Amino acid sequence: MKLQDYWQIMKERKKVIVLVLVTTVLTTLISSILWPAKYEGAATLMLDYDSSNPMNMGMAAAPQSLTSVEYINTQIEIIKSRRIAEEVIDILALDKVPQVISDFNGARSGNPLFFWRDKSQLTIKVWLYDEFLSRYLQVEPGRDSRFLRIKFYASDPAFAAAVVNAYAKAYTDYNLELKVTPFRDAGKWFSEKLKDAKGYSDRSTEQLREYQRKKGIIAQQGAVYDDAVQRLDQINRELATAKTRLYETRVSLKRLEESRGNYESLPEVLSNSFIQNLKGEKLKLETQLTELSAKAGPGHPQYARLQSMLDTVNGKLKAEMQTIVSAMREEYSSAGKRVSALESAVAGLKKESTTANLSRYEMDSLTRESETYKQIYEAVLKKYNETALQGDINRTNVFVVDPAVPPTDRYSPRIALNLVLAVFAGLFLGTGLAFYYDHRDDTIKGADAIERQFGIAVLGTIATTGEI
């Protein structure tokens, strides 16, 4: 068939095409008008990366363990988590709304999809998260930026905006809690260690004063030391440094023992980039397991694969933390051996020095010991003041750039777009139906049809006059 043949068919069946087109457009228009409107509430957040660690004793902050993409994806999973959803429910008091309670009771008793679930674990908050909040919530990262956009769809524009703002507040509060809690816990720990350091400093100062009174020393003046005392002085300096290191490792080891196997709160673990990366993977897998368990149950094939991946990550976490713990114990043992060796060397040199020089050395030793404990006390005091200040400052790295406002235009249905699509669909269906009817119609419509159907030539045609 030629192109003009197709055009002729469309002209002959134009009524069918027009009828299908009008029917499709009218049906789409009526459906779009009657379809419940959905409104999109949206808020924009900005993330400011911060890797400060309150347990780093004057050391540089640990480098960011996650890339920006991994960090933002982790924050998206946190926003979508059940923990944040429960905070949103509490902020808006959704579980106290009579209509929500009625819908929950009806779904729980009459919906066959709930028969396979444990009714004791199916609370109204779980139902709101599974059947409502998680379905209509979207969190999108900004392109090549630190922005996150939270969206929620609802039939009430004010409610859509309220849910988005509640999510922004719940996430901001949770982020603030994650940042402030370590500082406050560290402040309590430093407060206890501050008392110990002050006790050591006071005792060493009192010992120095008692020695001065006992030996009748008013002030230490410069003198020429013999070779033994000079070597003794050098070793004493090394011993003071070794004792300081031993004290630091003893504090770390005591903190390790007080953790009782909970190594995740140790500073050495918190500052380990590999462990923090594994924790991000663990959080993502746990979130996926929770969502899959809530939707499909533990019997789903995907559940076993995710559980296996989670077990592998947990094994890596445990092995890495055990390596850190072993290194801490080895470091403490080495520091103790170093102090013992230096003390033995000091004891040997004491026998070689004269009584006068030895007295002067003991005076120097007590003085340096007193100064060492004072330095330790001042360092702990400084860190305590810093952590106490950080714990009192409500500083977060999440900022609400654009809070959600009730939208004026509905998100769906989009009547104009639907009508445009309906026009194309109506033309397509009408044209297809016209060709179908023409294919089923076996009447002869012209000389070309006679030649194609019977294979004979047409000598001529006689026009009808309306009379025979």
C-alpha positions in Angstrom: 0.0 0.0 0.0 1.1 3.5 -0.8 1.1 6.4 1.6 -1.9 7.9 0.0 -3.8 4.7 0.6 -3.1 5.0 4.3 -4.3 8.6 4.2 -7.4 7.6 2.3 -8.2 4.9 5.0 -7.9 7.6 7.7 -10.2 9.9 5.8 -12.8 7.2 5.4 -12.6 6.2 9.0 -12.2 9.7 10.5 -15.4 9.3 12.5 -13.8 6.3 14.3 -10.6 8.3 15.0 -12.5 11.3 16.2 -14.8 9.2 18.4 -11.8 7.4 20.1 -9.9 10.7 20.5 -12.8 12.5 22.1 -13.6 9.5 24.3 -10.0 9.2 25.5 -9.6 12.9 26.2 -12.9 13.1 28.0 -12.2 10.0 30.1 -8.7 11.4 31.0 -10.2 14.8 31.9 -12.9 13.3 34.1 -10.5 10.9 35.8 -8.0 13.7 36.4 -10.7 15.9 37.9 -12.1 13.1 40.1 -8.7 11.6 41.1 -7.6 12.7 44.6 -5.1 15.5 44.5 -1.6 14.9 45.9 0.6 17.7 47.1 4.4 17.7 47.5 5.9 19.2 50.6 9.7 19.8 50.3 12.5 21.1 52.5 16.2 21.6 51.7 19.0 20.7 54.2 22.7 21.5 54.0 25.3 19.1 55.5 28.6 20.5 56.9 31.1 17.7 57.5 32.9 17.6 60.8 35.2 15.0 62.2 36.1 16.5 65.5 36.8 13.9 68.3 36.7 14.9 71.9 39.0 12.0 72.9 42.0 13.2 70.8 44.3 14.6 73.5 45.6 17.6 71.7 46.1 15.6 68.5 44.9 16.6 65.1 41.4 15.6 64.1 41.0 12.3 62.4 40.5 12.6 58.6 37.1 12.1 57.2 36.6 8.3 57.0 33.9 8.4 54.4 33.8 10.1 51.0 31.2 12.8 50.5 29.0 10.4 48.4 29.1 7.7 51.0 28.5 10.2 53.8 25.4 11.7 52.1 24.0 8.2 51.2 24.5 7.3 54.9 22.5 10.4 56.0 19.8 9.6 53.5 19.4 6.1 55.0 19.3 7.6 58.5 16.5 10.0 57.5 14.5 7.0 56.0 15.1 4.9 59.1 12.4 3.8 61.5 14.1 5.7 64.4 13.6 9.1 62.6 10.1 8.1 61.6 9.2 7.3 65.2 10.4 10.8 66.2 8.2 12.3 63.4 5.2 10.4 64.7 5.9 11.8 68.2 6.4 15.3 67.0 3.1 15.3 65.1 1.3 13.0 67.6 0.1 10.9 64.7 -0.5 7.9 66.9 -2.9 10.0 68.9 -5.2 11.0 66.0 -8.6 9.2 66.3 -8.9 8.6 62.6 -5.4 7.1 62.4 -6.2 4.8 65.3 -9.4 3.7 63.7 -7.7 3.0 60.4 -5.0 1.1 62.2 -7.5 -1.1 64.0 -9.4 -1.7 60.8 -6.3 -2.7 58.9 -5.0 -4.9 61.7 -8.3 -6.9 62.0 -9.5 -6.9 58.4 -6.5 -6.8 56.1 -5.4 -10.3 55.0 -1.9 -8.9 54.4 -1.4 -8.7 58.1 -2.3 -12.3 58.9 1.3 -13.5 58.5 2.7 -10.8 60.8 3.1 -11.0 64.6 0.2 -9.0 66.0 2.1 -8.3 69.2 4.9 -6.5 67.3 2.6 -4.7 64.9 2.2 -1.4 66.8 0.6 1.7 65.4 4.0 3.3 64.9 5.2 0.3 62.9 2.1 0.5 60.8 2.4 4.2 60.2 6.0 3.7 59.1 5.5 0.7 56.8 2.2 1.7 55.3 2.4 5.5 55.2 5.6 7.4 56.0 8.1 5.2 54.2 5.8 5.0 51.0 5.4 8.7 50.5 8.8 9.9 51.6 11.6 10.7 49.2 15.1 12.0 50.1 17.2 13.2 47.2 20.8 14.4 47.3 21.8 17.6 45.5 23.9 17.3 42.4 27.6 17.9 43.3 26.6 19.7 46.5 26.1 19.1 50.2 22.3 19.6 50.0 19.6 17.1 50.7 16.0 17.5 49.7 13.3 15.9 51.7 9.9 15.4 50.0 6.6 14.0 51.2 3.3 13.5 49.3 -0.1 13.9 50.9 -3.6 14.9 49.9 -3.5 17.8 52.4 -0.8 20.5 51.5 -0.5 21.7 55.1 0.0 18.1 56.3 2.6 17.4 53.6 4.6 20.5 54.7 4.2 19.6 58.4 5.6 16.0 57.9 8.6 17.3 55.9 9.4 19.9 58.6 9.0 17.2 61.3 11.5 15.0 59.4 13.9 17.9 59.2 13.6 18.6 62.9 13.9 14.9 63.9 17.0 14.4 61.8 18.6 17.7 63.0 17.9 16.7 66.7 19.3 13.2 66.1 22.4 14.6 64.4 22.9 17.0 67.4 22.5 14.1 69.8 25.1 12.1 68.0 27.6 15.0 68.2 26.9 16.2 71.8 26.6 12.8 73.6 30.3 11.8 73.0 31.4 15.2 74.4 29.3 14.8 77.5 30.4 11.3 78.1 34.0 12.4 77.6 33.5 15.2 80.0 32.4 12.8 82.7 35.4 10.6 82.0 37.8 13.6 82.1 36.2 14.8 85.3 37.1 11.5 87.0 40.7 11.5 85.6 41.1 15.1 86.6 40.7 14.2 90.3 43.4 11.5 89.9 45.8 13.8 88.2 45.3 16.5 90.8 46.0 13.9 93.5 49.2 12.8 91.9 50.3 16.5 91.4 49.6 17.4 95.0 51.4 14.4 96.4 54.5 14.9 94.3 54.6 18.6 95.4 54.3 17.6 99.0 57.1 15.0 98.6 59.3 17.7 97.1 58.7 20.1 100.0 59.2 17.4 102.6 62.5 16.4 101.0 63.7 20.0 101.0 62.8 20.3 104.7 64.5 17.0 105.5 67.8 17.9 103.7 67.7 21.5 104.7 67.7 22.6 101.0 66.4 26.2 100.6 66.8 26.5 96.8 68.6 24.5 94.2 71.5 26.3 92.7 73.7 25.5 89.7 76.7 23.2 90.3 79.2 21.1 88.5 78.0 17.5 88.3 80.4 14.5 87.9 80.0 12.1 85.0 77.7 9.7 86.9 75.4 12.5 87.9 75.3 13.9 84.4 74.4 10.5 83.0 71.9 10.1 85.8 70.3 13.4 84.9 69.9 12.4 81.2 68.4 9.0 82.1 66.1 10.8 84.6 64.8 13.0 81.8 64.1 9.9 79.7 62.5 8.3 82.7 60.1 11.2 83.2 59.1 11.0 79.6 58.6 7.2 79.8 56.5 7.6 83.0 54.3 10.1 81.2 53.9 7.7 78.3 53.2 4.9 80.8 50.5 7.0 82.5 48.8 7.7 79.2 48.9 4.0 78.2 47.6 3.0 81.7 44.7 5.4 81.3 44.0 3.9 77.9 44.2 0.4 79.2 41.9 1.2 82.2 39.4 2.7 79.8 39.7 -0.5 77.8 39.0 -2.6 80.9 36.1 -0.4 81.9 34.5 -0.9 78.5 33.9 -4.6 79.4 34.1 -5.7 75.8 32.2 -2.7 74.4 35.2 -1.4 72.3 33.1 0.8 70.0 33.3 3.8 72.4 37.2 3.7 72.6 38.9 6.7 71.1 41.3 4.4 69.2 38.2 2.8 67.6 36.4 6.1 67.0 39.4 7.5 65.2 39.9 4.5 63.0 38.7 5.3 59.4 38.4 1.6 58.4 36.1 0.8 61.3 34.0 3.9 60.7 33.6 2.9 57.0 32.5 -0.6 58.2 30.0 1.0 60.5 28.5 2.9 57.6 28.1 -0.4 55.7 26.6 -2.1 58.7 24.0 0.7 59.3 23.0 0.5 55.6 22.7 -3.3 55.7 20.7 -3.2 59.0 18.3 -0.6 57.5 17.8 -2.8 54.4 17.2 -5.9 56.6 14.7 -4.0 58.7 12.8 -2.8 55.7 12.9 -6.2 54.0 11.8 -8.0 57.3 8.9 -5.6 57.6 7.8 -6.0 54.0 8.6 -9.6 53.1 9.6 -11.3 56.4 12.8 -13.2 57.3 11.9 -16.0 54.9 12.6 -13.9 51.8 15.6 -15.2 49.8 17.1 -11.7 49.7 17.0 -11.6 53.6 19.5 -14.5 53.9 21.9 -12.8 51.4 21.7 -9.5 53.3 22.2 -11.3 56.7 25.3 -13.0 55.3 26.7 -9.7 54.2 25.9 -8.2 57.6 27.7 -11.1 59.4 30.7 -10.6 57.2 30.9 -6.9 58.1 30.4 -7.7 61.8 33.2 -10.2 61.6 35.5 -7.6 60.1 34.5 -5.1 62.8 35.3 -7.5 65.5 38.6 -8.5 64.0 39.7 -4.9 63.5 38.7 -3.9 67.0 40.5 -6.9 68.4 43.7 -5.8 66.5 43.4 -2.4 68.1 42.9 -3.8 71.6 46.0 -6.1 71.2 48.0 -3.1 70.0 46.9 -1.1 73.1 48.0 -4.0 75.4 51.3 -4.4 73.7 51.9 -0.6 73.9 51.2 -0.6 77.6 53.5 -3.6 78.1 56.3 -1.9 76.1 55.9 1.3 78.1 56.1 -0.6 81.4 59.3 -2.4 80.3 60.8 0.9 79.2 60.1 2.4 82.7 61.5 -0.7 84.4 64.7 -0.6 82.4 65.2 3.1 83.0 64.5 2.7 86.7 67.1 -0.2 86.8 69.6 2.1 85.1 68.9 4.9 87.6 69.3 2.5 90.5 72.7 1.4 89.1 73.9 5.0 88.6 72.8 6.0 92.1 75.4 3.6 93.6 78.1 5.4 91.6 77.3 8.9 92.6 78.4 10.6 95.8 76.0 11.4 98.6 75.9 15.1 97.9 75.4 14.7 94.2 72.8 12.0 94.7 70.9 14.2 97.1 70.9 16.9 94.4 69.8 14.3 91.9 66.9 13.2 94.1 66.0 16.8 94.4 66.0 17.2 90.7 64.0 14.0 90.3 61.3 15.1 92.7 61.2 18.5 91.0 60.7 17.0 87.6 58.2 14.4 88.9 56.3 17.3 90.4 56.4 19.3 87.1 55.4 16.2 85.1 52.3 15.6 87.2 51.5 19.3 87.0 51.7 19.1 83.2 49.5 16.1 83.1 47.0 17.8 85.4 47.0 20.9 83.2 46.6 18.9 80.0 43.6 16.9 81.5 42.1 20.2 82.9 42.4 21.9 79.5 40.7 18.9 77.7 38.0 18.7 80.3 37.2 22.4 79.9 37.1 21.9 76.1 34.8 18.9 76.2 32.5 20.5 78.8 32.2 23.5 76.6 31.5 21.4 73.5 28.9 19.4 75.5 27.0 22.6 76.4 27.0 24.0 72.9 24.1 22.8 70.8 26.0 22.9 67.6 25.0 20.7 64.7 26.3 20.2 61.2 22.8 20.1 59.7 21.1 23.3 58.7 17.6 23.8 57.3 18.1 26.1 54.3 14.5 26.1 53.0 11.8 24.8 55.4 8.7 23.3 53.8 5.7 25.6 53.2 2.2 24.3 52.2 2.2 24.0 48.4 -0.4 26.0 46.4 -0.2 23.8 43.3 -1.0 20.1 43.5 1.7 17.6 42.4 -0.7 15.1 40.9 -2.7 14.6 38.8 -1.3 17.0 36.3 -4.4 17.7 34.1 -2.6 19.6 31.3 0.1 16.9 30.9 -2.5 14.1 31.1 -4.6 15.8 28.4 -1.6 16.1 26.1 -0.8 12.4 26.6 -4.5 11.6 26.1 -4.5 13.4 22.7 -1.5 11.3 21.5 -3.0 8.1 23.0 -6.4 8.8 21.4 -4.9 9.5 18.0 -2.8 6.3 18.2 -5.7 4.1 19.3 -8.1 5.7 16.9 -5.8 5.3 14.0 -5.1 1.7 14.9 -8.8 0.9 15.2 -9.5 2.6 11.9 -6.9 0.4 10.2 -8.3 -2.7 12.0 -11.8 -1.9 10.7 -10.5 -1.4 7.2 -8.7 -4.7 7.3 -11.9 -6.5 8.3 -13.9 -4.7 5.6 -13.8 -6.8 2.4 -15.9 -4.6 0.1 -14.3 -3.4 -3.1 -13.7 0.3 -3.0 -12.0 1.1 -6.3 -10.3 -0.1 -9.4 -7.0 -0.7 -7.6 -8.8 -3.1 -5.2 -10.1 -5.1 -8.2 -6.6 -5.5 -9.7 -5.1 -6.5 -6.3 -7.9 -8.9 -5.3 -8.7 -10.6 -8.7 -5.6 -10.0 -10.8 -7.5 -8.6 -13.8 -7.2 -5.3 -15.5 -9.9 -2.6 -15.3 -10.8 -1.1 -18.7 -12.8 1.7 -17.3 -15.1 3.0 -14.6 -18.7 4.4 -14.8 -19.7 7.0 -12.3 -23.0 6.4 -10.5 -25.8 8.9 -11.2 -28.1 7.8 -8.4 -30.6 6.1 -10.8 -30.5 2.7 -12.5 
